[in-house]
Amino acid sequence: MSVHTRAPGRTLAIATVVGTVATLGYMYVAGVQTKKEEGPASVYNQSKGLNSATNDTRMSSADVRQTVQGDKKP
């Protein structure tokens, strides 16, 4: 007399749900932490205190390359 306590696919389904919830939880915590460190800045909205000359959305590709490589300050 063999007694199966769980179907073979049920364990995999539980592992998938746990993994998904853990990943979403990590992404939420990382997003909250990033917002706390970076502030409410957005590439789509011009932040307070930035003018059009220093706004990185107005930079050319050469300006971005120089800034990333450390040759130029934004």
LUMBA-111795 format. One line per 5 residues: number of its first residue (from 0); for each residue x, y, z of C-alpha. Coordinates in Angstrom, 2 decimals, padded with zeros to 5 digits. Example, Ala and Ser with C-alpha at 12.3 -4.5 7.8 and 13.67 -1.06 7.14 Angstrom:
# LUMBA-111795
0> 012.30/-004.50/007.80  013.67/-001.06/007.14
This chain:
# LUMBA-111795
0> 000.00/000.00/000.00  001.67/003.18/-001.24  000.59/006.56/000.03  001.49/009.68/-001.97  001.38/012.75/000.20
5> 002.01/015.18/-002.68  001.74/015.05/-006.41  005.10/015.43/-008.22  004.10/018.73/-009.87  002.86/020.30/-006.67
10> 006.37/020.65/-005.20  007.57/022.36/-008.35  004.56/024.69/-008.33  005.22/025.65/-004.70  008.91/026.27/-005.47
15> 007.94/028.46/-008.43  005.53/030.55/-006.34  008.06/030.97/-003.53  010.79/031.96/-006.01  008.51/034.46/-007.73
20> 007.41/036.05/-004.45  011.02/036.27/-003.25  012.11/037.91/-006.51  009.28/040.44/-006.45  010.01/041.23/-002.81
25> 013.67/041.83/-003.60  012.78/044.06/-006.55  010.41/046.11/-004.37  013.00/046.57/-001.61  015.69/047.48/-004.17
30> 013.34/050.05/-005.76  012.50/051.65/-002.43  016.18/051.77/-001.44  017.16/053.30/-004.79  014.45/055.96/-004.52
35> 015.68/056.79/-001.00  019.28/057.15/-002.21  018.65/058.80/-005.57  015.61/060.89/-004.71  012.63/061.47/-006.96
40> 014.80/062.27/-010.01  013.50/061.06/-013.35  014.96/061.10/-016.84  011.51/062.06/-018.12  010.92/065.09/-015.90
45> 013.33/067.91/-015.36  014.29/067.98/-011.70  014.22/071.15/-009.63  017.47/073.03/-009.66  018.59/071.82/-013.07
50> 018.55/074.15/-016.01  018.62/073.19/-019.65  022.41/073.55/-019.80  023.03/070.96/-017.06  020.12/068.62/-017.68
55> 021.46/065.26/-018.87  018.45/064.74/-021.14  019.76/067.59/-023.29  023.26/066.13/-023.63  024.55/064.91/-026.97
60> 025.98/061.41/-027.31  029.52/062.87/-027.23  028.70/064.72/-023.98  027.32/061.53/-022.43  030.42/059.56/-023.47
65> 032.74/062.20/-022.00  030.75/062.34/-018.76  030.69/058.56/-018.37  034.40/058.30/-019.04  035.07/061.04/-016.50
70> 036.47/063.59/-018.96  033.68/066.11/-018.40  031.43/067.15/-015.54  027.70/067.51/-016.38
